[in-house]
Amino acid sequence: MSIRRITISVPESVAGRIKRAARSKPVSAWVTDVIEAHLDDAEMDRQWRAFYEDLGLSPQDERRGDRLFDRLRRAPVRPAPR
């Protein structure tokens, strides 16, 4: 994988929060992980909307589907039993 350096500017308070959240992980790696997760979520949302359009669901069914989808995305990841 090739790496491309970019520069971003954030308020001082945000920079401090980023450094604290990253802990011992390099900030660039932590920010990359956060951005990738956000992009994955955005793509999942786009595909979910396209799925709804294909089905022609009622607004009520869409709301129900959204609630179920949100529950699935928030489901805790449980470690495999040993």
C-alpha positions in Angstrom: 0.0 0.0 0.0 1.4 3.4 -0.9 1.2 6.2 1.6 0.4 9.8 0.6 1.1 12.6 3.0 -1.6 15.3 3.4 -1.8 18.2 5.8 -4.9 19.1 7.7 -5.6 21.8 10.2 -7.8 21.4 13.2 -8.5 23.7 16.2 -6.1 23.3 19.1 -8.8 21.7 21.3 -9.5 19.1 18.6 -5.8 18.3 18.2 -5.6 17.6 21.9 -8.6 15.3 21.9 -7.1 13.4 18.9 -3.8 12.9 20.7 -5.6 11.7 23.9 -7.8 9.3 21.9 -4.9 7.9 19.9 -3.0 7.2 23.1 0.2 5.4 22.2 -0.9 4.8 18.6 0.6 7.2 16.0 -1.9 10.0 15.3 -1.8 9.4 11.6 -2.7 5.7 12.0 -5.5 6.6 14.5 -7.0 9.2 12.2 -6.7 6.8 9.2 -8.7 4.2 11.1 -11.4 6.7 12.1 -11.7 8.0 8.5 -11.9 4.5 7.0 -14.6 3.5 9.5 -16.6 6.7 8.5 -16.2 6.0 4.8 -17.3 2.4 5.3 -20.4 3.6 7.2 -21.2 6.1 4.5 -20.9 3.4 1.8 -23.1 1.1 3.9 -25.7 3.8 4.2 -25.6 4.5 0.4 -26.2 0.8 -0.3 -29.0 0.6 2.3 -30.8 3.5 0.6 -30.3 1.9 -2.8 -31.8 -1.3 -1.4 -34.9 0.6 -0.2 -35.3 2.2 -3.6 -35.2 -1.2 -5.3 -37.9 -2.6 -2.9 -40.2 0.4 -3.1 -40.9 0.2 0.7 -43.5 2.3 2.5 -42.1 5.1 4.8 -43.3 3.0 7.8 -41.3 -0.1 6.5 -38.3 2.1 5.9 -38.3 3.4 9.4 -38.6 -0.1 10.8 -35.8 -1.2 8.6 -33.7 1.7 9.7 -34.2 0.8 13.4 -33.2 -2.8 12.8 -30.2 -1.7 10.7 -29.0 0.6 13.5 -29.4 -2.1 16.0 -27.2 -4.4 13.9 -24.5 -1.8 13.5 -24.4 -1.1 17.2 -24.3 -4.8 18.1 -21.3 -5.5 20.4 -18.5 -7.6 19.0 -18.1 -10.6 21.4 -14.9 -12.4 21.7 -14.9 -16.0 20.5 -15.2 -18.6 23.4 -12.0 -20.2 24.4 
